[in-house]
Amino acid sequence: MSITYELDSDSQLVRTTCRGVIGLEDVLAHFQVLEGDTRIDSKLNVLLDLSQCESPPESDQVRSIVAGMERLQSRFNWGACAIVATNDVMFGMGRVYGAF
């Protein structure tokens, strides 16, 4: 797993970077880390950088990721989300994520 994040507390922006091969369990573990980060206020904007990710998710995995985010709605008020993708597959999965 190589999911890292930085927090800009002023704007409540989380910059998340995925590198290498990332599985669904890695993403769900990342959500647990975010949930426990007391520096994060309830409002959460996300910049998700997938430009170094080598493992595009399947559409059913994207559904599971969205379900994981929905479970965190009691902790976070999800704001804006921007996704950085450098290839067509990751771009397409980003669009699928947006549709879900």
WONOR-V865132 format. One line per field, one symbol per residue. ss: DSSP state (2 for helix, 1 for strand, 0 for the rest). phi: phi as a letter, one per 40 degrees, with the letter a starting at -180 (. if undefined). psi: psi as a letter, one per 20 degrees, with the letter a starting at -180 (. if undefined). Layout:
ss: ???
phi: ???
psi: ???
This chain:
ss: 0011111100001111111100022222222222220000001111111111100000222222222222222200111111110002222222222220
phi: .bbbabbcccbfbbcbbbbgcbbdccccccdcccdccccccccbbbbbcbcbcbbcccccccdccccccccccccbbcbcbbbcbbbcccccccccdccc
psi: pmoqqqpnhgjlppopppqbpprghgghhghhgghioiipahpoqpooojhjpjnpqrhhhgghgghhhhhjhhhqnpcqpppppjrhghgghhhgghh.
